[in-house]
Amino acid sequence: MTTSRQALIRYAARNNAEWCAAMCRAHGVAGEFGAEAWAAAVRTPLYYPDAVTLEPETGGDTLVARIDTASPGASVKDSFADQELAAAGFQVLFEAQWVHRPAGAPTASSALVWDVVGDSDTLRAWALAWDDGAGDADLFRDGLLADPGTFVISGRSADGRVVAGAVATRSEQVVGVSNVFGPPHAAWPLVLHALGELFPTLPVVGYEQGDDLRVALRHGFEPIGPLRVWTHRG
């Protein structure tokens, strides 16, 4: 590996914060990047953190002061798993691993046809497939289509149905992948093939946990460091 693990984690954390910021903008929520963290002063969309640390040993009190802990559900993505936020009323929601896959790594073939979503109707079809009946498809709004760093990747079966996909977020040093859905044996080859075509010179980063982590490792990723997500108890 030509780039140190610590640098890769920094790149991954920044990339993930950029994706969170894009999702927030699509919902009319403004976030702000600082030297040590990205944060939004008002509550962010469902499943998205109110702050993401960008450097290790970020000051927890300063970070918490930048977000709305008075509203239910406030959360912090602790990118280096080094925060202690219990005294501020937080508890650990989950732990995960940042993962990395080198640029140019070989990918398995896929029987699915991929493209990048480019219009609101196609985004809606993608969101409904991603949601799989849970009722959260409205999370993905049309503002994402105009974001220059966001690429919604769709995988279609022979009959034209969206059956797999992901979101790619392009940064200067890496491309981040999130929201992967579909049968794992079909989704990851489809997504990795698309990323190789779109961003052939960029390493791929993201984070996973549990069974999803084991699947990612089988598709050529390696773990590079832990992260935590904290949620406010109030």
N, C-alpha and C positions, 0 to 999 in steps of 0.2 A: 504494500500500500504506500503510495507516494505522498499521501496527505495524512497527517497525524489524526488519531482518533479524536482528540480534543478539538481540532480544527473542524473535522467532519461534523461533530456534534453541534458546534457553533453554527456551521452552515445549515444543518438540518433544523435547528431551533429557529434561526432567522427565516428560513424558507416556510416553516410551519406558521410562524407569526404572520408572514405575508399572505398566506392562504386565509388565516383567520381574519385578517384585515380586509381582504377582498370579500369574504362572506359578510362581514359586518357592513361594508359599504353598500352591498346589494340590499341590505335591510335598513339603510339609512342611519347606521350607527358609525360614528367616527371614532377611530382609535389613533393613538399617537406612539410613534417609535421614540424611545429614549436610548441612551447609551447602554443601559443594562436590561431594559425590558420594553416590550410593547404592551400597552394597556388601553382599555376603553373606560371612560368615566361613567357610562350608562350600561345597563345590562345588555349582554350580547345575545345572539340567536341561540336557540336550543342546541345543546351539544358542544357549543363553542366557548372557550375560556374567556374570561374578562382580562386576563393578563398572561403573557408568555415571557419567561426569563430568557435573555439572550446571552448572558454572561454568568459564570459561576459566582457563588457567594454574593448574589444580589441582595441588597438590604430589604428584608421582609417588611418592616414597618413602612418604609417608603413606598414599597410596591402596593401593599394593602391600601394605603391612603389614596392611591390613584384609581381605585375601583369602587363600585357601589355595593357595599356589603349589607346595606339596609334592605335591599330587594332580595327575595328568595333565589337561591341557586347560583350565587356568585362563585366563580372558580378560578384557580390559578394553575397554569401549566408550568411546573417546576422542571425546567429542561435538563437540569444537571442533578436532580434528586438530592439537593443539598439544602433545601429550605426547611425550617421548623416553624410551621404556621399554626400549631395547635393553640398557642397562647392568644392568637388573634381570632380564635373561634373557628378554625378550619379543621377538617379531618381528611385523611387520604381517601380519595374516591377509587383510584386504581393506580397500579404501577405498570410500566411497560418498558420496552427496549427500543431505542433508536436503531434502525437498521440501514445498511449501506450495500449497494451493488455497483461494482465498477462499470464505468463507461465501456461499451463494446463487448461486454460479456455475452456469450451465446444465449439465444433464447429458443425455446421449443416452438414448433410450428403450431398454428391455431387454425381450426376449421371455421372460425367466426370471421366476419368481415367487420373491420373497424373504421371509424371516422371520428372527426372532431365535431361535436354538436355546434351548430351555427345559427339556429333559429329557435323561437320560443316554443313552437309545437314539438320539435324534436327534444328540446330540454325537458318539456313536461313528460314526454314518453319515457325519457331516461330516468327522471326523478321518480316516476311511478314504479318503474322496474327496480330501482335502488331501494325504494321504500317497502316494497313487497307487502302492501296492505297495512302498514303500521300507522298511517295517518299523518306522516311528516313530510310528504312530497313537496309541500309548499315552501320548505326550507330553501330550495334551489330556485332563485328568482332570476328574471331576465337580465338584471344588472351584471350578472356573472359573464354573460356573453360578450360584453364590451370591455371586460378587464383584460389587458394585454398579456398578463402573466398567467391567466387561468385557461386551461384546456380540459374540457369535459369530454372524455373518451367513451365512445359507445361501441359495444360489440353486438352485432346482429346475427341471428341464425339464418338459415337458408330461406325461411319464410318471412324474413324481414322484422322479426320481433327483437326488441332489445332484451338481451339475456345476460349481459355482463357489462362491466364498465368500471370507470374510476375517474378521479380528478387529478390532473397533473398541474403542478405549480412551478413555473420556471423562474429560477433565480440566476444570478451571475455564475455561481460556482456549481450548482446542483439543480436537479429537477426533483421535486417532491411528489410523492404519490399518496393519495388518501382515498377514502370512500370506495375501496375496491369491493365489488359485489359480483355475484354469480357463482356457479360451481367452481371451486378452487382449481380443479384440473383444467378448466377452460378459461377462467377469468385471468389468472396470472400470465399464462402464455400470450393471451390476447393483449393484455395491458403492456407487458414488457416488449412485445413486438412493436406496438404502437410507439412506445417511448423511444425505442431504438431508431425508429424511422424519423420521429419528430426531433429528437435531441441526441444525435449519435455521439456527441463529444462530452455529454454531461453524465456524471455519476447519478444514480438514483438513490434517494433517501426517503425515509418515512419512519413510522413507529408502529409496532404491533405488540400484542400480548397473547398468552394462552395458545389455543389451537391455531389462531391466525399467525402468530409468530412462527410456530413450527412449519406451517405451510410456506411462509415467506422464505424461511431458511432452506427449504427443499428447492426453492426456485432461485437459488444463487445469492441471496442476501446473507450478510453476516451481522451479528449484533455488535454495536459499537459503544453502548453505554445506556444507563438507566434514566428514566424520567418518572415523575409522579404528577398526578393531577389531584389537587386539593379542592374541596368544596366547603363552602361556609355552612356552619351548622344552624345559623339563624334563620 
